[in-house]
Amino acid sequence: MTEDRHNTARLANWLSYLVGIFFVAIALFGYQRTGDALQLLAFLVLALVGFCVVKLLFSGINRLLDSLDKPSDH
């Protein structure tokens, strides 16, 4: 397990779960309203993709913060 030097892990988890839950809620309410299983599946896939995108964004943010922490060679 990697070290969370910038304390972003908790925020990344909360935001990724929030995005995932948002799309799952849209999927369920949309399915209740329309009965369209394809719409349900599409929004469930979006929930998974959104979760992964937020995790990847925070991975990039951590890399950026790590690069800023390194001393400059100038």
N, C-alpha and C positions, 0 to 999 in steps of 0.2 A: 504494500500500500504506500502511496506517495504521501509526502509531507505537505500539509496545507499551510504554507508559510504566510500566505496573504489572507487567510481566514475567509476564503470565498466559497468553500465547500457547502456550508450551510445555506448560503444565499442561492447557490447553483441548484441545490436540491429543492429548495422551496419553489423557486421560479419554474424549474422543469416540471415539478408535480402540478403546479398551478396551470401551466400551459396544457399539460396532458388532461387534467380534470376539466378544463374549459372545453376542449374539443370533445371529450367523452360526453359532457353534458349536452352540447349541441347535437351530438349524434343521437343520444337517447330521446331528447325532446323532438328532434326532427323526425325520428322514426315513429314516435307516438303520433305525431301529427299527420305524417304522409303514409306510413307503412312501407316505405321504400327501403328495402334491405341493402341496395347498392349505395344509397346515401349513408346509411348506417355504417357500412364497411368503409366507405371513403373517409368519413370523419374519424373513425377509429384508427385508420392508418395515419391520418393527419395528427392525431393525438400522439402516436408513437414517433412520428417524424418530428413534431414540435418538441417533444421531450428530448430527443437526441440532438436536435439543433441547439437547444439551450445548453446542454452539456458540452457540446463542441465549442460553442461561443465562450463559455467559461474556461475551457481548456486553453483557448487562444488568449484570453485575458490573463490567465496565469502565466503563460509563456511570455507575454508582453511585460508583465510586472517583473518576472524573473530577469528579463533582458535589461530592464531599467535598473535593477539592483546591482548588476555587474559593474565594476569600476571601468571607466573609460580609459583607452590606451593613449589618449592625446596628451 
